Amino acid sequence: MNPSAEALRATFGSAIGRAVESCGDTIVHVDRTALLEVMAWLRDTPGQQYDYLVDVTAVEYRDRERPLELVYNLRSLERRADLRVKVELDPRGDLTVDSIVPLWRGADWLEREVYDMFGVAFRGHPDLRRILMWETYAEGHPLRKDFPLRGRFSRAEQVRQALAANPEAHYSLEELSIAAAYDELPPDMRERLRRGERGRIPHSE
Amino acid sequence: MSKRTVALELATPGLDAQGRPARLPLVAAAHEPERLGEPEASGEHMLINLGPQHPATHGVLRLVVELDGETVVRVIPHVGYLHSGFEKLGEYRHYNQIIPLTDRTDYLSPMANNVGFALAAERLMGIELTPRCTVLRVIACEMSRIISHMVWLGTTSIDLGAFTPFLWAFQERERIYNLQEMWTGARLTTSVTRVGGMMADVTDDFVAGLRQFVDTYPKTLHEIDRVLTRNAVWVGRTQGVGTMTAQEAINYSLSGPMLRASGVPYDLRKDRPYLEYDSYEFDVPVGEHGDVYDRYLVRLEECHQSNRILRQALERLPDGPLNVADPRLILPPKSRAMSDMEAMIYHFKQVMEGVKAPVGEAYVGIENPKGELGTYLVSDGTAKPVRWRIRPPSFINLAALPKMAEGHLLSDLIAINASVDIVMGEVDR
């Protein structure tokens, strides 16, 4: 068992759940309200120095009673040690957790992927939007266990939506707000930008 | 038949009164020049779309770039055009059935992906490999590193205007592909590993062929080195471009040559040895400046080191069994399955039910050519994983592209993007 688990419990007390070992890796469960604090402590405390974020992902079990787990793989390059931190969420409840992008920039796309695939919302993420699926994807979050392998919509509906999609809509509103393109926008898009639907309006404020 | 003459009407609308072609003045008149139809663009930012079909984006990557003149202000990458849902598919497959999917993630180094997945599944099940299998997997990994770096070198040199190294690099890659074909029957979709062993053993011809490759390959590397390393164009286009400091590289979770070029001496083969890599003699090249040039140097030297490892692996390749001796894991030979009742039952159970893994989870990171390829497997005790997660090195390295490219020229963006060494099959999975 990695000694960091004990050190965490001594520092954070009841915010640290059970610590288990699996295939040589130590897994520490952390309460979701304490996540950001725990991660900052693990990164910055001498003797811990988990300075490298290996991966952020999530697991949902086939057993519907088990919680959805967020999995953070940490590594200390200095000490050559690994630690896995898990946060449990109710898959049918509030799927919100603090973003760790303020600590590791590398979490940016990883959290976006977890949001895309599992629907977990990361509070404080600078740019939380889908990454692998397209922005208007309406079938849900593919890696959830209640998501069927072939998608939620029928093949006919998928084809209908693909054909109905506007092939001219290449850019997001945010991208269209880049100066020169803004003046060429159709009036309704300009109106949406003005209402503050994503993106900055050039020359405003 | 008489000759027919065709009267040609010359389409010269600009004839003067005498019927001679009107002359157009070659220099602009001294008075007010005619205003062209272009808007005044000073101070305005421009929106440029690069990809998803663009040769310099190395696949179906799409970059939306905000430009101020020729300077990149902002890069917004769009990925997902090649998303195939491998991780979802894996939840519906037996462990051995997932191996063909790993070929198709990072399709420039399929054998190393096979090894990465098999190692994770074996850690989950607590399997010890045979000595021969361990050495063969090292050979598979290092062959993959060479072909992946050769593709990187070839395509990057083309992006920066050097065509010759591309041909040399792809020729070497072709030789490895021939060897892979000799070993597995496939050039690209190798699926060479199985949980607990390998799909096939190598032949003597393969060993001789690889030995010949190992002896002749450094010559090509020296040639590439002579053409590029001190080439003024190459140096000018790559030095000081796309710099990442060591701190930034760690903060952005970069791995592989990207991390090492920034001066972080971290290589999983040395720091978390798997497949007995700690018993091989090789050096880990580390850069200093973290720019595109250092990434090139690191990858070039890694090719030399891989060759060194291959040579040692060939020398030590032990005889003996290839697969673990567990009939519940490894399919019996077809002839036995057809004649021996017990073997037939094992065959049936493996094909129909798959190999069951105990409840638990395992993460194995291996040093792939692109960086740390992590395989995270969660099992609930059945023959299919609850979750198969690939930690995709090029996805995570690509996330740092905006940070590296902003403030550089648009042409540098191409160099920086090339230096990340992405493969979209893995980015999008």
Interface residues (C-beta under 8 A of the other chain):
Chain A: S22 C23 G24 D25 I27 D51 Y52 L53 V54 D55 T57 V59 E60 Y61 R62 D63 V71 N73 L77 R80 D82 R84 W104 R105 G106 A107 D108 W109 L110 E113 M117 R130 I131 L132 M133 W134 P142 L143 F147 L149 H170 Y171 E174 E175 L176 I178 A179 A180 A181 P202
Chain B: A41 E44 H45 M46 L47 N49 V64 E66 R74 I76 V79 G80 H83 G85 E87 K88 L89 Y92 R123 L124 G126 E248 I250 N251 Y252 S253 L254 V264 Y266 D271 R272 G360 E361 A362 Y363 G365 E372 G374 Y376 V378 D380 V386 R387 R389 R391 F395 I396 L398 A399 A400 K403 D428 R429
